[in-house]
Amino acid sequence: MTDLMWAGLQLAGYGMGTVFALLTVLVGLIRLMSWLVARFGPDSMAANEPVVEPGVLAAIGAAVHMHRHRREHISKHINTDES
């Protein structure tokens, strides 16, 4: 039984070590890519221009307002029915 437990622990150690090593390499590659894009990428990515047009932004805001108002109305209606 001791040999079987030792073999299981070795296998678990090899597996976790392999996953840790691969994730460490992945994090390193992602950081390298981020650095390369920041260093050599186009400057237009750093522009502070709004990505969403003002009309679209207003429509999104109106939809969120309507959704929240409807939710409040429904919850008030449910709360009055329970009493």
C-alpha positions in Angstrom: 0.0 0.0 0.0 2.9 2.4 0.7 4.3 2.0 -2.8 0.9 2.7 -4.3 0.5 5.8 -2.2 4.0 7.0 -3.1 3.3 6.4 -6.8 0.1 8.4 -6.5 1.8 11.3 -4.8 4.6 11.3 -7.5 2.0 11.3 -10.3 0.1 14.2 -8.6 3.3 16.1 -8.1 4.4 15.7 -11.7 0.9 16.7 -12.9 0.7 19.8 -10.7 4.3 20.7 -11.5 3.6 20.5 -15.3 0.5 22.6 -15.0 2.3 25.2 -12.9 5.2 25.4 -15.4 2.9 25.8 -18.4 0.8 28.5 -16.7 4.0 30.3 -15.7 5.2 30.2 -19.3 1.7 31.4 -20.5 1.8 34.4 -18.1 5.3 35.2 -19.3 4.2 35.1 -22.9 1.2 37.3 -22.3 3.3 39.9 -20.5 5.8 39.8 -23.3 3.0 40.3 -25.9 1.6 43.2 -23.8 5.0 44.8 -23.7 5.5 44.4 -27.4 2.2 45.9 -28.3 2.7 48.8 -25.9 6.2 49.4 -27.4 5.7 48.8 -31.1 1.9 49.0 -31.5 0.0 51.8 -33.3 -0.4 55.0 -31.3 -4.1 55.2 -32.2 -4.8 52.6 -29.5 -3.8 55.1 -26.9 -6.2 57.8 -28.1 -8.7 59.0 -25.6 -11.5 59.3 -28.2 -14.8 57.8 -27.3 -15.4 54.4 -29.0 -19.2 54.7 -28.8 -21.0 57.4 -30.7 -23.0 59.8 -28.6 -26.4 58.8 -30.1 -25.7 55.1 -29.3 -24.6 56.0 -25.8 -27.9 57.9 -25.2 -29.9 55.0 -26.5 -28.1 52.6 -24.1 -28.7 55.0 -21.2 -32.4 55.2 -22.1 -32.7 51.4 -22.3 -31.0 51.0 -18.9 -33.3 53.6 -17.4 -36.4 51.9 -18.7 -35.2 48.5 -17.5 -34.5 49.8 -14.0 -37.8 51.6 -13.9 -39.7 48.5 -15.0 -37.9 46.3 -12.4 -38.8 48.8 -9.6 -42.5 48.8 -10.8 -42.7 45.0 -10.9 -41.1 44.6 -7.5 -43.5 47.1 -6.0 -46.4 45.3 -7.6 -45.2 41.9 -6.2 -44.7 43.3 -2.7 -48.2 44.8 -2.6 -49.7 41.5 -3.7 -48.1 39.5 -0.9 -49.5 41.5 2.0 
